[in-house]
Amino acid sequence: SLREKYSNAELRESFKQLKLQIQDLENTFQSLDKIEGEYQNYEGLRTLSSTFINLKEIIRRAKILDLKNVAKLSEAGYVFIKFIQNYRMNPFDEDIREIFKYIIYNFKAAALDKPNEDLERFISYLNDPVKIFTQQNKK
């Protein structure tokens, strides 16, 4: 069905580049596992800065491919990561790591147009990270 949807070569190339950007984003999140040392948190936050280029490129590609959910998720992911950096939160916190994994999962599903019932809710939480951390503190 992807061949039918992206029938011309330019759209197929954009989709291929979109997949590569998502994989690069996933690799960046996974590279956090390799960071050690006294300044682990700061290095982790610095590493997350490289995600902004990927997220912007994902938005650009998603608009070309008319994948609105991918674009919205990318914008929300940008807001969430920026929040983590601005408040110098620990990017190695288990809850934050789970959110990174769920971001990637949703990117892959949305890029393939697979339905996800809680995507809009997840995006709303990423756009307002305070909701995530206030609910976490209530537990």
Buried (B, 14 or more C-beta within 10 A) or exposed (E): EEEEEBEEEEBBEBBEBBBEBBBBBBEBBEEBEEBEEEEBBEBBBEBBEEBBEBBBBBBBBBEBBEBEBBBBBBBBBBBBBBBBBEEEBBBEBEEBBEBBEEBBEBBBBBBEEEEBEEBEEBBEBBBBBEEBBEEEEEE
